[in-house]
Amino acid sequence: MISRILLYFYTLKYLRIGQMFHRLWRARPRMIPPLNDIPSLRAPAASLCEPAPKPISMIGARTFRFLNYEDSLPVSHDWSALGDGLLWRYNLHYFDDLTAVQNAERRDWHFRFITQWIASQTFGSAVSWDAYPTSLRLVNWIKFHHAGTALTHDMQASLAQQAHWLSHNIEWHLYGNHLFVNAKALLVAGCFFEGPIAESWLATGIKILDQELDEQILPDGGHFELSPMYHALITEDILDLIAFTDCYQLPALQHRRTKLVQKVDAMLNWLQIMCHPDGQISFFNDASFGIAPELDALIAYAKRLGLKQTKTADTPLKKLPYSGYYRLDKGPFSLLADMAAIGASYIPGHAHADTLSFELSVCGERVIVNGGVSTYEPGALRLAERSTEAHSTVCIEGQSSSEIWGGFRVARRAHIHDIICEQTAKSISLAAHHDGYTRLVGHPVHHRQWLCTPSTLSIHDNISADRLSAHSRFIFHPQITVRQQGEGKFILNLPNGKYLLMELSQGQIITTDYATEFGKRVPTSALIAALSDGKSYAKLTFMENL
């Protein structure tokens, strides 16, 4: 009982007063009447730029595939039992396939799907009318209209009703990416329609945008929730806002275009640093493939908008100090180190206990990874995927470095201290320590150092209380095969025919899982080693041949 109270105390202490107030406010009965007068459409000043394409999700006239799970619309109007959990049903109501690859081939399906949705989803219904899916759906329907399939009067009326509903159900209790997409949807709806109600949506969206743009986008370009996946999604959102600014050329948005362009330039630079050489995102905090547009698609979108991207500095050590991530490129090694705080402090729902974890590519191939995410459904799997054990770092006494709990909560958190970056002609060193385990007996502090030369990478770990049980963990990408070759020596086979010799005293190979996508976990190998006298040392040596 006491431990449960402490979890709530350490969770609630980080929340803003406004969040708690709005949680209580949302509990009231929602008595919002439908909109009586449907506004007319505003004439655009130019064509809407082609957006970043989504992956195909509508695979039949009534059949959808989201999160690696397939289901079909029922004949009845009851869609509540569809799919594999709440996130699947949310995806159904996004209508992302309207802007997906080869979407023109499915226009008739899309048109019927919109009609079915209007007929079956009662005004204000839970899930389908929740603010987040409503925000995404609004923008997708409007993009669909601009792509050449004019929405009927009934569809336009439904859009207006949805914007009206959203304007009274903004997610002030959540903030973060949810609040940002609420603002974006109201801005887009305010462009699409004209008249007093549309101007009110536009004004609300602009007010939130002005408030949140500097709050959510850090000075180094990172999104403050510190997930490469959500960062890519917000980057797409800002590119969409630039596209609608250019399409409708409303003064209120045109005055903000320069700032939007500056933000998205910094965000693309951040994303380039946080992607592996294969061009895809790293797995820190909630991150998975197949959800957000890839880096190349976002860069192509920016080019279609006429944006000139600032070139990322070609230096061996790249720092993102406001986000807390560092990139090290030396010889064949590309290392991404997590020295970040739980972010943002009052919105930790997508945070993992991954402090001082890292991911590594060698010769462009992923070698060491974090475990990824396959579900948002609260339960044992969600907890396991957010835990320290699911990341390439040190775990003490089987506990997580930050107290993750529930589906999206964090109580006591790890804080990074004394970051040191040193470069010489021959090597680069990164080091820091965190206090996430000081709540345990002995108040242990975890210190980690990475030291990279053109042919080796060493990882030094130390905990200040040496009598505690602790082990380091290195999770390998499934394409890497590992075999032991003598005491404390392991050979890692890379897909390109190269090798790594990994020396790790007391190391042993185990089997674990790697979540590449939502709904998809694949077996892989990991090396774990108990810390001896509170210390662990691992060394990887690159070899052309055995």
C-alpha positions in Angstrom: 0.0 0.0 0.0 2.8 2.4 1.0 4.8 1.6 -2.1 1.7 2.3 -4.3 1.2 5.7 -2.6 4.9 6.5 -3.2 4.6 5.6 -6.9 1.7 8.0 -7.2 3.5 10.7 -5.2 6.7 10.6 -7.3 4.6 10.5 -10.5 2.2 13.3 -9.7 5.0 15.6 -8.3 6.2 16.2 -11.9 2.8 17.1 -13.4 1.7 20.6 -14.1 -1.2 22.0 -12.1 -3.0 22.6 -15.4 -2.7 18.9 -16.3 -4.3 17.8 -13.0 -7.0 20.5 -13.4 -7.9 19.4 -16.9 -8.0 15.7 -15.9 -10.7 16.6 -13.4 -12.4 18.9 -15.9 -12.6 16.1 -18.5 -14.4 13.8 -16.0 -17.5 16.1 -16.3 -20.3 15.0 -18.6 -19.5 16.3 -22.1 -22.6 18.3 -23.2 -21.4 19.8 -26.5 -24.2 20.3 -29.1 -23.5 19.6 -32.8 -22.6 22.6 -35.0 -25.8 24.0 -36.6 -24.3 26.1 -39.4 -21.8 24.4 -41.6 -19.1 26.8 -42.8 -18.3 27.1 -46.5 -14.9 26.1 -48.0 -12.2 28.6 -48.3 -10.6 28.9 -51.8 -6.9 27.9 -51.7 -4.4 30.3 -53.3 -2.2 27.4 -54.6 -2.1 23.7 -54.8 -1.3 21.7 -51.7 2.2 20.2 -51.8 2.2 16.4 -52.0 2.7 15.1 -48.4 5.0 12.4 -47.1 3.4 9.0 -48.1 2.1 6.6 -45.4 2.5 2.8 -45.7 -0.5 1.0 -47.2 -2.9 -0.1 -44.5 -6.2 -0.6 -46.4 -5.7 -4.0 -48.1 -9.4 -4.6 -49.2 -12.6 -2.7 -49.5 -13.4 -3.4 -45.8 -10.1 -4.9 -44.6 -7.2 -3.2 -42.8 -3.8 -4.1 -41.6 -2.3 -2.1 -38.7 0.5 -3.0 -36.3 0.9 -6.4 -38.0 -2.7 -7.4 -37.3 -5.4 -7.7 -39.9 -9.2 -7.3 -39.5 -12.3 -6.3 -41.5 -15.2 -3.9 -40.9 -18.3 -5.6 -39.7 -21.6 -5.3 -41.5 -23.1 -3.7 -38.4 -22.2 -0.2 -37.2 -20.4 -1.6 -34.1 -16.7 -1.2 -34.6 -15.8 -1.5 -30.9 -14.5 -5.1 -31.1 -12.2 -4.6 -34.1 -8.5 -5.2 -34.1 -6.0 -6.0 -31.5 -6.3 -3.4 -28.8 -7.0 0.3 -28.5 -4.0 1.5 -30.6 -5.2 -0.7 -33.5 -8.7 0.9 -33.3 -7.1 4.3 -33.1 -5.2 3.6 -36.3 -8.5 2.6 -38.0 -9.9 6.1 -37.2 -6.8 8.0 -38.4 -7.5 7.3 -42.2 -3.8 7.3 -43.0 -4.4 5.2 -46.1 -5.9 8.2 -47.8 -2.4 9.5 -48.2 -0.6 6.2 -48.4 1.6 4.8 -51.2 -0.4 4.3 -54.5 -3.5 5.8 -52.8 -5.1 6.7 -56.1 -5.7 3.0 -56.8 -7.9 2.8 -53.7 -9.9 6.1 -54.1 -13.2 4.3 -54.4 -12.5 2.3 -51.3 -11.5 5.4 -49.4 -14.7 7.3 -50.5 -16.9 4.4 -49.3 -14.9 4.1 -46.0 -15.5 7.8 -45.2 -19.2 7.3 -46.0 -19.3 4.2 -43.7 -17.5 6.1 -40.9 -20.0 9.0 -41.0 -22.9 6.6 -40.9 -21.6 4.4 -38.1 -19.8 6.8 -35.7 -22.1 8.8 -33.5 -21.2 12.4 -32.7 -18.8 12.4 -29.7 -18.4 8.6 -29.4 -15.5 7.3 -27.4 -12.4 6.1 -29.4 -13.6 7.2 -32.9 -14.1 10.8 -31.7 -11.3 10.9 -29.2 -9.2 14.1 -29.7 -6.1 12.4 -31.1 -7.6 10.2 -33.8 -10.0 13.1 -34.7 -7.0 15.4 -35.1 -5.2 13.0 -37.5 -8.5 12.2 -39.4 -9.3 15.8 -40.0 -6.0 16.5 -41.7 -6.1 13.3 -43.8 -9.6 14.0 -45.1 -8.6 17.5 -46.1 -5.5 16.2 -47.8 -7.7 13.6 -49.6 -9.9 16.5 -50.8 -6.9 18.4 -52.1 -5.6 15.4 -53.9 -8.5 15.5 -56.3 -11.4 13.6 -54.7 -13.8 16.3 -53.7 -15.6 15.7 -50.4 -19.3 15.7 -50.6 -21.4 18.1 -48.7 -22.1 15.5 -46.0 -18.4 14.8 -45.7 -17.7 18.5 -45.4 -20.4 18.8 -42.7 -18.8 15.9 -40.8 -15.4 17.5 -41.0 -16.8 20.7 -39.6 -18.5 18.8 -36.8 -15.3 17.1 -35.9 -13.3 20.4 -35.8 -16.1 21.8 -33.6 -15.9 18.8 -31.3 -12.1 18.9 -31.2 -12.0 22.6 -30.3 -13.9 21.7 -27.1 -11.9 18.6 -26.3 -8.3 19.8 -26.7 -5.9 17.4 -24.8 -4.7 19.9 -22.2 -4.4 17.1 -19.7 -1.7 15.4 -21.8 0.2 18.2 -23.5 3.1 17.0 -25.7 2.6 15.5 -29.1 -1.1 15.1 -28.5 -1.6 18.8 -27.9 0.6 19.7 -30.9 -1.5 17.5 -33.3 -4.7 19.0 -31.9 -3.4 22.5 -32.7 -2.3 21.4 -36.2 -5.7 19.9 -37.0 -7.5 23.1 -35.9 -5.1 25.2 -38.0 -5.7 23.0 -41.0 -9.5 23.1 -40.5 -9.3 26.9 -40.0 -7.6 27.1 -43.4 -10.0 24.7 -45.2 -13.2 26.4 -44.0 -14.0 30.1 -43.8 -16.2 32.2 -41.7 -16.3 33.1 -37.9 -16.2 29.5 -36.6 -13.3 28.7 -38.9 -11.4 31.8 -37.7 -11.9 30.7 -34.1 -10.4 27.3 -34.9 -7.5 29.0 -36.6 -6.9 31.4 -33.7 -7.0 28.5 -31.2 -4.5 26.5 -33.2 -2.2 29.5 -33.6 -2.3 30.2 -29.9 -1.3 26.7 -29.1 1.3 26.6 -31.8 2.9 29.8 -30.5 2.9 28.3 -27.0 4.2 24.9 -27.8 6.7 25.4 -30.7 9.6 26.6 -28.5 8.4 24.4 -25.6 8.4 21.2 -27.5 11.3 21.7 -30.0 14.5 22.0 -28.0 17.3 24.4 -29.1 19.3 21.4 -30.6 16.2 20.5 -32.8 15.0 17.5 -30.7 11.4 17.0 -29.7 11.2 17.1 -26.0 9.6 13.7 -25.5 13.0 12.3 -26.8 11.6 9.5 -29.0 13.1 9.4 -32.5 9.8 8.0 -33.7 7.6 10.8 -32.3 10.3 13.3 -33.4 9.8 12.2 -37.0 6.0 12.4 -36.6 6.2 16.0 -35.3 8.7 16.9 -38.1 6.0 15.7 -40.5 3.4 17.8 -38.7 5.5 21.0 -39.1 6.1 20.2 -42.8 2.4 19.8 -43.2 1.8 23.2 -41.5 4.3 24.8 -44.0 2.4 23.1 -46.9 -1.0 24.5 -45.7 0.6 27.9 -45.2 1.8 27.9 -48.8 -1.5 26.6 -50.0 -3.9 29.1 -48.4 -1.4 32.0 -47.8 -3.3 33.3 -44.7 -1.4 36.1 -43.1 -1.6 34.6 -39.6 0.4 31.6 -40.8 2.6 33.3 -43.3 4.0 35.5 -40.5 5.1 32.3 -38.7 6.5 30.5 -41.8 10.1 31.5 -41.2 10.1 30.2 -37.7 8.5 26.9 -38.8 11.2 26.5 -41.5 13.9 27.2 -39.0 12.5 24.6 -36.6 12.0 21.9 -39.2 15.6 22.5 -40.5 17.0 21.9 -37.0 14.7 18.8 -36.6 15.9 17.2 -39.8 19.4 17.7 -38.6 18.6 16.1 -35.3 16.9 13.2 -37.0 19.9 12.6 -39.3 22.2 12.4 -36.2 19.8 10.0 -34.4 19.4 7.6 -37.4 21.7 4.7 -38.0 23.7 4.6 -41.3 20.9 2.5 -42.7 18.7 5.7 -42.6 16.3 4.4 -40.0 15.7 5.6 -36.5 17.4 4.4 -33.3 15.4 2.8 -30.6 15.5 5.1 -27.6 12.3 5.5 -25.5 9.1 4.5 -27.5 10.4 3.9 -31.0 9.5 1.4 -33.6 9.7 1.0 -37.4 6.6 1.5 -39.6 4.9 4.3 -37.7 6.6 7.5 -38.6 7.9 8.6 -42.1 11.5 7.7 -42.7 14.2 10.3 -42.9 14.5 10.2 -46.7 10.7 10.7 -47.1 10.9 13.8 -44.8 13.8 15.2 -46.6 12.0 14.7 -49.9 8.9 16.4 -48.5 11.0 19.4 -47.4 12.5 19.6 -50.9 9.1 19.6 -52.5 8.2 22.6 -50.3 11.3 24.4 -51.6 13.2 24.2 -48.3 17.0 24.2 -48.3 18.3 22.0 -45.5 21.4 23.0 -43.5 24.0 20.3 -44.0 24.8 18.3 -40.8 28.3 18.9 -39.7 30.6 16.0 -40.7 32.5 15.7 -37.4 33.4 12.5 -35.5 31.6 13.6 -32.4 28.1 15.1 -32.7 26.4 16.6 -29.6 22.7 17.1 -28.9 23.2 18.6 -25.4 19.6 19.8 -24.9 18.2 16.4 -25.8 21.0 14.4 -24.1 22.2 12.3 -27.0 25.7 12.0 -28.5 26.9 10.4 -31.7 30.3 9.0 -32.2 31.6 8.1 -35.7 35.1 6.6 -35.7 36.5 4.1 -38.2 33.8 1.5 -38.9 31.9 2.5 -35.7 28.8 4.6 -35.4 27.6 4.9 -31.8 24.6 6.6 -30.4 24.8 7.2 -26.6 21.8 8.0 -24.3 22.7 10.6 -21.7 19.2 12.0 -21.7 16.8 12.8 -18.9 13.3 11.4 -18.7 11.6 13.7 -21.2 9.6 15.7 -20.9 9.5 15.7 -17.1 5.7 16.3 -17.0 5.0 14.0 -20.0 6.9 10.8 -19.4 4.5 8.5 -21.1 6.8 7.5 -23.9 10.0 7.3 -21.7 11.9 4.1 -21.0 14.4 3.2 -18.3 17.2 3.4 -20.8 19.7 5.8 -19.2 23.3 5.2 -20.4 22.2 2.7 -23.0 23.6 2.8 -26.5 23.1 1.5 -30.0 26.0 0.7 -32.4 26.4 0.2 -36.1 29.6 -1.2 -37.6 30.3 -0.8 -41.3 26.7 0.5 -41.7 25.2 -2.6 -40.1 23.3 -2.5 -36.8 25.1 -4.6 -34.2 24.1 -3.5 -30.7 20.5 -2.3 -30.1 17.9 -1.5 -27.6 14.9 -3.8 -27.4 12.2 -1.7 -29.1 8.5 -1.5 -28.6 5.7 -3.9 -29.8 2.7 -2.8 -27.8 1.1 0.1 -25.9 -1.3 -2.2 -24.1 -0.8 -1.9 -20.3 0.6 -5.2 -18.9 3.6 -7.3 -18.3 5.0 -6.9 -21.9 4.7 -3.1 -21.9 6.5 -3.0 -18.6 9.2 -5.3 -19.8 9.8 -3.4 -23.0 10.2 -0.1 -21.0 12.5 -1.7 -18.4 16.2 -1.4 -18.1 16.6 -5.1 -18.9 15.3 -4.4 -22.4 18.2 -2.0 -23.1 21.9 -2.2 -23.7 23.1 -0.9 -20.3 23.6 -1.9 -16.7 20.9 -3.3 -14.5 21.2 -3.4 -10.7 19.3 -5.8 -8.5 16.9 -6.5 -11.3 15.4 -3.0 -11.0 15.0 -0.3 -13.6 17.0 2.8 -13.5 13.8 4.9 -13.6 10.6 3.6 -12.0 8.4 2.9 -15.0 5.0 1.6 -14.2 1.5 1.3 -15.6 1.4 1.7 -19.4 2.8 5.3 -19.5 3.9 6.4 -16.1 7.3 7.1 -14.4 7.8 7.8 -10.7 11.4 8.3 -9.5 13.8 9.0 -12.4 17.5 8.7 -13.3 19.4 12.0 -13.7 22.6 12.3 -15.7 25.6 14.0 -14.1 29.1 15.0 -15.2 29.1 14.4 -19.0 32.6 14.4 -20.3 33.5 14.4 -24.0 37.2 14.2 -25.0 38.7 13.9 -28.5 42.3 13.3 -29.6 43.7 12.5 -33.0 43.4 8.8 -32.2 40.3 8.4 -30.0 37.0 9.8 -28.7 35.8 9.3 -25.2 32.3 9.8 -23.8 31.5 9.4 -20.1 28.8 10.2 -17.5 27.1 8.8 -14.5 23.5 8.6 -13.3 21.7 8.4 -9.9 18.7 6.3 -10.9 19.7 3.5 -8.5 20.4 5.6 -5.4 17.0 4.7 -4.1 18.5 1.2 -3.5 20.5 0.0 -0.5 24.0 1.4 -0.7 22.8 4.2 -3.0 24.7 2.9 -6.0 25.7 5.2 -8.8 26.3 3.9 -12.3 29.2 5.3 -14.3 29.8 4.4 -17.9 32.5 5.4 -20.4 32.8 4.7 -24.1 36.2 4.9 -25.7 36.5 4.6 -29.4 39.6 4.3 -31.7 39.7 3.5 -35.5 39.6 -0.2 -34.7 38.2 -0.7 -31.2 35.3 0.3 -29.0 35.6 -0.2 -25.2 32.8 0.2 -22.7 33.7 0.6 -19.0 31.0 0.3 -16.4 31.4 0.9 -12.7 28.9 1.0 -9.8 29.7 2.6 -6.5 28.3 -0.1 -4.3 30.1 -3.3 -5.2 28.1 -5.7 -3.0 25.0 -5.4 -5.1 24.0 -7.8 -7.9 24.5 -6.0 -11.2 25.1 -7.0 -14.8 25.8 -5.4 -18.1 23.7 -6.3 -21.1 24.4 -6.0 -24.8 21.5 -6.8 -27.1 22.4 -7.8 -30.7 20.5 -7.1 -33.8 18.9 -10.3 -35.2 21.2 -10.2 -38.3 24.3 -10.7 -36.0 25.3 -14.2 -35.2 27.4 -14.7 -32.0 29.5 -17.6 -31.0 31.9 -18.1 -28.1 35.6 -18.6 -28.8 37.4 -19.2 -25.6 37.0 -17.8 -22.1 35.5 -14.3 -22.3 35.9 -14.0 -26.1 33.0 -13.9 -28.6 33.0 -13.7 -32.4 30.3 -11.5 -33.9 29.6 -12.2 -37.6 28.4 -9.2 -39.6 26.2 -9.7 -42.7 28.8 -8.1 -44.9 31.3 -10.8 -44.0 33.3 -8.7 -41.5 33.8 -9.6 -37.9 34.0 -8.2 -34.4 35.9 -9.8 -31.5 34.1 -9.0 -28.3 36.0 -9.5 -25.1 33.8 -9.6 -22.0 34.8 -11.4 -18.8 32.2 -13.7 -17.4 30.1 -13.0 -20.5 27.4 -15.5 -21.5 25.1 -15.7 -24.5 21.4 -15.6 -23.9 18.3 -15.5 -26.1 16.0 -12.5 -25.9 13.5 -10.7 -28.1 13.8 -7.6 -30.3 10.7 -5.7 -31.2 11.1 -4.3 -34.7 7.5 -3.1 -35.1 4.3 -2.9 -33.2 2.9 -6.4 -33.0 6.2 -8.0 -34.1 8.9 -9.5 -31.9 11.7 -11.6 -33.2 14.3 -13.7 -31.3 17.8 -12.5 -31.1 21.0 -12.9 -29.0 22.4 -10.9 -26.2 25.5 -11.0 -24.0 25.2 -10.4 -20.3 28.0 -10.3 -17.7 27.9 -9.9 -14.0 29.9 -6.9 -12.7 32.9 -8.1 -10.6 33.7 -5.8 -7.6 31.3 -3.3 -9.2 33.2 -3.2 -12.5 32.7 -4.4 -16.0 34.8 -4.0 -19.1 33.8 -4.9 -22.7 36.0 -4.4 -25.8 35.0 -4.8 -29.4 37.7 -5.1 -32.1 36.9 -4.8 -35.7 38.4 -7.5 -38.0 38.4 -7.8 -41.8 39.1 -11.5 -41.5 39.3 -14.2 -38.7 
